[in-house]
Amino acid sequence: MAVDRNLRILLVDDQNTFLEIMRAILRQLGFRYVDEARDGAKAIDALRGAVDPYGLVISDWNMQPMTGLQLLQTVRAEPALAAIPFIMVTGEASKDRVVAAAGAGVTAYLAKPVSVDSVKKRLVKVLGEF
């Protein structure tokens, strides 16, 4: 089954550079509906208030005041949001972080620096071939 490139994606990070890079990569891969949230609280508001539900969240781990892990835990705790695929991105791919994210229900983990190929591989893992 082909991936729906009309899928709504929410990018979450407090760094403009990461948001710009990820938006460019996702556009290059054919995804048209990419929204941004600058922190975890804004991401939760966007997810809860979405008229058209999000099909994927891609979040950085290192954010303030809510970390990506705390965002993931909040998403997984809410029945209306719990099934949304969630990719965690970080520059610190330590075993402890991978284990913590897995324990919180992350769908996939992506280490920085990201590239078109690394993002596509994770998207294929999470969403299927496209």
Backbone as CSV, one residue per row, in Angstrom:
resi,resn,N_x,N_y,N_z,CA_x,CA_y,CA_z,C_x,C_y,C_z
1,MET,0.840,-1.181,0.000,0.000,0.000,0.000,0.887,1.246,0.000
2,ALA,0.560,2.193,-0.838,1.354,3.417,-0.947,1.039,4.375,0.197
3,VAL,2.048,5.074,0.633,1.892,6.071,1.685,1.148,7.274,1.116
4,ASP,0.218,7.785,1.880,-0.528,8.970,1.505,0.340,10.199,1.758
5,ARG,0.782,10.830,0.712,1.638,12.006,0.879,0.851,13.252,1.274
6,ASN,-0.467,13.108,1.393,-1.297,14.188,1.924,-1.410,14.088,3.448
7,LEU,-0.722,13.133,4.012,-0.657,12.943,5.454,-0.185,14.237,6.119
8,ARG,-0.830,14.618,7.211,-0.410,15.812,7.955,0.681,15.428,8.946
9,ILE,1.778,16.172,8.897,2.929,15.908,9.758,3.144,17.115,10.655
10,LEU,3.402,16.853,11.939,3.729,17.907,12.885,5.195,17.785,13.271
11,LEU,5.991,18.814,12.943,7.400,18.895,13.345,7.470,19.690,14.634
12,VAL,8.244,19.189,15.602,8.344,19.871,16.885,9.821,20.058,17.242
13,ASP,10.213,21.317,17.380,11.568,21.647,17.814,11.616,23.120,18.159
14,ASP,12.521,23.484,19.053,12.687,24.891,19.410,13.811,25.545,18.606
15,GLN,14.384,24.815,17.649,15.468,25.333,16.806,14.974,25.499,15.366
16,ASN,15.036,26.731,14.861,14.582,27.004,13.500,15.332,26.197,12.452
17,THR,16.624,26.015,12.650,17.435,25.302,11.661,16.917,23.892,11.432
18,PHE,16.631,23.173,12.528,16.115,21.812,12.390,14.771,21.821,11.665
19,LEU,13.898,22.735,12.032,12.583,22.801,11.389,12.727,23.050,9.892
20,GLU,13.610,23.949,9.510,13.828,24.254,8.095,14.389,23.047,7.346
21,ILE,15.356,22.371,7.937,15.954,21.190,7.300,14.913,20.092,7.127
22,MET,14.169,19.807,8.189,13.173,18.728,8.115,12.053,19.066,7.136
23,ARG,11.611,20.305,7.140,10.551,20.712,6.199,11.046,20.507,4.762
24,ALA,12.290,20.910,4.467,12.849,20.753,3.123,12.948,19.276,2.741
25,ILE,13.382,18.441,3.667,13.502,17.005,3.381,12.125,16.400,3.119
26,LEU,11.170,16.732,3.960,9.819,16.179,3.788,9.192,16.646,2.476
27,ARG,9.411,17.897,2.121,8.906,18.399,0.833,9.573,17.650,-0.325
28,GLN,10.887,17.434,-0.206,11.614,16.710,-1.248,11.063,15.295,-1.404
29,LEU,10.608,14.713,-0.302,10.037,13.363,-0.337,8.571,13.363,-0.755
30,GLY,8.011,14.539,-1.007,6.663,14.627,-1.546,5.555,14.916,-0.547
31,PHE,5.891,15.172,0.704,4.869,15.471,1.705,4.524,16.959,1.637
32,ARG,3.225,17.259,1.575,2.784,18.634,1.348,2.286,19.345,2.589
33,TYR,1.823,18.595,3.574,1.195,19.221,4.736,2.064,19.027,5.971
34,VAL,2.938,19.991,6.202,3.877,19.935,7.307,3.675,21.188,8.168
35,ASP,3.286,20.966,9.412,3.106,22.066,10.360,4.235,22.032,11.378
36,GLU,4.404,23.139,12.093,5.484,23.246,13.075,4.946,23.689,14.418
37,ALA,5.587,23.193,15.459,5.353,23.669,16.819,6.723,23.918,17.434
38,ARG,6.863,25.031,18.130,8.164,25.427,18.687,8.461,24.829,20.052
39,ASP,7.471,24.189,20.655,7.715,23.509,21.928,6.631,22.453,22.155
40,GLY,6.827,21.658,23.196,5.908,20.560,23.470,4.496,21.002,23.773
41,ALA,4.339,22.095,24.520,3.000,22.578,24.865,2.240,23.018,23.610
42,LYS,2.933,23.715,22.699,2.288,24.125,21.453,1.958,22.900,20.590
43,ALA,2.802,21.884,20.650,2.536,20.654,19.905,1.269,19.969,20.426
44,ILE,1.137,19.874,21.736,-0.057,19.255,22.329,-1.299,20.044,21.928
45,ASP,-1.227,21.370,21.992,-2.360,22.203,21.576,-2.718,21.939,20.115
46,ALA,-1.710,21.856,19.250,-1.956,21.603,17.829,-2.582,20.228,17.619
47,LEU,-2.073,19.217,18.326,-2.607,17.866,18.180,-4.046,17.780,18.677
48,ARG,-4.317,18.377,19.813,-5.670,18.341,20.383,-6.657,19.145,19.540
49,GLY,-6.201,20.238,18.948,-7.098,21.122,18.223,-7.205,20.858,16.732
50,ALA,-6.555,19.833,16.259,-6.523,19.567,14.818,-7.894,19.157,14.296
51,VAL,-8.390,19.882,13.298,-9.631,19.501,12.633,-9.365,18.254,11.788
52,ASP,-8.285,18.293,11.019,-7.819,17.122,10.277,-6.682,16.537,11.102
53,PRO,-6.836,15.305,11.587,-5.835,14.758,12.497,-4.456,14.591,11.851
54,TYR,-3.458,14.675,12.695,-2.086,14.441,12.245,-1.849,12.952,12.079
55,GLY,-1.051,12.619,11.067,-0.708,11.234,10.809,0.683,10.872,11.276
56,LEU,1.443,11.885,11.752,2.812,11.649,12.188,3.314,12.853,12.980
57,VAL,4.049,12.561,14.052,4.767,13.591,14.800,6.253,13.278,14.696
58,ILE,7.048,14.286,14.366,8.502,14.175,14.371,9.002,15.227,15.347
59,SER,9.603,14.781,16.445,9.992,15.709,17.503,11.446,15.545,17.899
60,ASP,12.073,16.681,18.165,13.402,16.672,18.744,13.275,16.284,20.220
61,TRP,14.315,15.694,20.758,14.330,15.321,22.177,14.612,16.547,23.046
62,ASN,15.650,17.299,22.685,16.147,18.400,23.516,15.378,19.685,23.275
63,MET,14.363,19.896,24.098,13.585,21.132,24.046,13.295,21.560,25.472
64,GLN,12.957,22.820,25.606,12.551,23.363,26.899,11.214,24.066,26.725
65,PRO,10.334,24.138,27.655,10.430,23.520,28.970,10.014,22.045,28.965
66,MET,9.346,21.575,27.912,8.935,20.175,27.812,9.856,19.462,26.829
67,THR,10.488,18.377,27.262,11.355,17.614,26.369,10.525,16.805,25.376
68,GLY,11.189,16.314,24.359,10.521,15.434,23.410,9.999,14.174,24.081
69,LEU,10.732,13.666,25.060,10.275,12.483,25.789,8.992,12.793,26.556
70,GLN,8.930,13.940,27.197,7.712,14.324,27.923,6.546,14.522,26.950
71,LEU,6.821,15.080,25.785,5.788,15.220,24.758,5.278,13.847,24.344
72,LEU,6.185,12.939,24.081,5.806,11.572,23.700,4.942,10.931,24.785
73,GLN,5.339,11.052,26.031,4.576,10.475,27.136,3.171,11.074,27.208
74,THR,3.060,12.376,26.979,1.754,13.036,26.997,0.881,12.541,25.850
75,VAL,1.459,12.431,24.663,0.719,11.941,23.493,0.225,10.518,23.738
76,ARG,1.093,9.665,24.239,0.715,8.265,24.461,-0.325,8.106,25.577
77,ALA,-0.398,9.079,26.497,-1.349,9.001,27.610,-2.757,9.449,27.222
78,GLU,-2.893,10.105,26.083,-4.207,10.593,25.660,-4.798,9.662,24.614
79,PRO,-5.927,9.027,24.931,-6.522,8.059,24.004,-6.739,8.591,22.586
80,ALA,-7.118,9.845,22.445,-7.381,10.405,21.116,-6.103,10.606,20.302
81,LEU,-4.958,10.641,20.969,-3.679,10.899,20.294,-2.746,9.695,20.290
82,ALA,-3.014,8.727,21.139,-2.060,7.649,21.438,-1.583,6.855,20.224
83,ALA,-2.401,6.749,19.197,-2.034,5.908,18.048,-1.225,6.647,16.981
84,ILE,-1.001,7.943,17.166,-0.247,8.705,16.158,1.207,8.234,16.159
85,PRO,1.728,7.845,14.991,3.148,7.476,14.928,4.020,8.652,15.368
86,PHE,5.104,8.329,16.069,5.952,9.359,16.674,7.412,8.999,16.433
87,ILE,8.131,9.880,15.742,9.558,9.694,15.503,10.313,10.691,16.386
88,MET,11.218,10.173,17.192,12.052,10.997,18.067,13.386,11.250,17.380
89,VAL,13.824,12.509,17.376,15.082,12.896,16.752,16.004,13.462,17.825
90,THR,17.264,13.041,17.813,18.215,13.597,18.769,19.642,13.463,18.263
91,GLY,20.487,14.337,18.749,21.908,14.265,18.465,22.631,13.390,19.464
92,GLU,21.915,12.948,20.482,22.497,12.114,21.537,21.816,10.758,21.549
93,ALA,22.283,9.864,20.695,21.654,8.556,20.545,22.233,7.533,21.521
94,SER,22.287,7.904,22.795,22.816,6.978,23.799,21.825,5.846,24.040
95,LYS,22.347,4.741,24.526,21.493,3.578,24.796,20.388,3.938,25.788
96,ASP,20.711,4.729,26.806,19.706,5.118,27.798,18.556,5.885,27.152
97,ARG,18.874,6.763,26.237,17.825,7.540,25.558,16.967,6.655,24.667
98,VAL,17.602,5.761,23.933,16.858,4.856,23.061,15.922,3.991,23.902
99,VAL,16.414,3.483,25.017,15.599,2.642,25.906,14.443,3.461,26.497
100,ALA,14.722,4.683,26.924,13.674,5.537,27.504,12.594,5.843,26.471
101,ALA,12.994,6.166,25.254,12.029,6.469,24.200,11.206,5.228,23.852
102,ALA,11.871,4.078,23.770,11.148,2.830,23.488,10.143,2.526,24.591
103,GLY,10.552,2.731,25.828,9.660,2.486,26.952,8.454,3.405,26.965
104,ALA,8.618,4.596,26.397,7.523,5.561,26.349,6.624,5.359,25.131
105,GLY,7.017,4.443,24.242,6.168,4.124,23.101,6.535,4.814,21.799
106,VAL,7.801,5.199,21.651,8.223,5.821,20.397,8.059,4.818,19.253
107,THR,7.708,5.321,18.091,7.540,4.456,16.922,8.884,4.214,16.247
108,ALA,9.718,5.246,16.189,11.045,5.127,15.585,11.938,6.217,16.159
109,TYR,13.232,6.009,16.002,14.244,6.900,16.547,15.144,7.325,15.402
110,LEU,15.482,8.599,15.323,16.308,9.115,14.244,17.428,9.956,14.839
111,ALA,18.674,9.599,14.517,19.835,10.318,15.044,20.239,11.447,14.106
112,LYS,20.632,12.572,14.696,21.180,13.690,13.930,22.640,13.402,13.640
113,PRO,23.204,13.900,12.586,22.558,14.755,11.606,21.644,13.947,10.687
114,VAL,20.545,14.555,10.279,19.593,13.875,9.404,19.960,14.137,7.953
115,SER,19.525,13.220,7.096,19.709,13.362,5.651,18.421,12.882,4.991
116,VAL,18.291,13.148,3.712,17.114,12.667,2.983,17.013,11.151,3.132
117,ASP,18.133,10.450,2.965,18.113,8.989,3.055,17.736,8.495,4.445
118,SER,18.292,9.105,5.498,17.983,8.633,6.853,16.526,8.907,7.209
119,VAL,16.007,10.044,6.794,14.593,10.351,7.067,13.702,9.410,6.282
120,LYS,14.025,9.185,5.013,13.196,8.284,4.201,13.170,6.880,4.801
121,LYS,14.312,6.380,5.260,14.350,5.043,5.870,13.430,4.958,7.080
122,ARG,13.441,5.999,7.925,12.567,5.989,9.102,11.101,6.095,8.697
123,LEU,10.820,6.920,7.697,9.435,7.055,7.245,8.913,5.749,6.658
124,VAL,9.759,5.046,5.924,9.364,3.741,5.371,9.092,2.770,6.525
125,LYS,9.931,2.800,7.547,9.725,1.924,8.713,8.387,2.223,9.388
126,VAL,8.065,3.504,9.514,6.881,3.929,10.244,5.610,3.889,9.394
127,LEU,5.702,4.348,8.141,4.515,4.530,7.319,4.366,3.500,6.204
128,GLY,5.457,2.840,5.828,5.439,1.905,4.721,6.128,2.504,3.506
129,GLU,6.229,1.709,2.462,6.943,2.126,1.252,6.251,3.279,0.548
130,PHE,7.054,4.113,-0.083,6.508,5.170,-0.933,7.509,5.501,-2.007
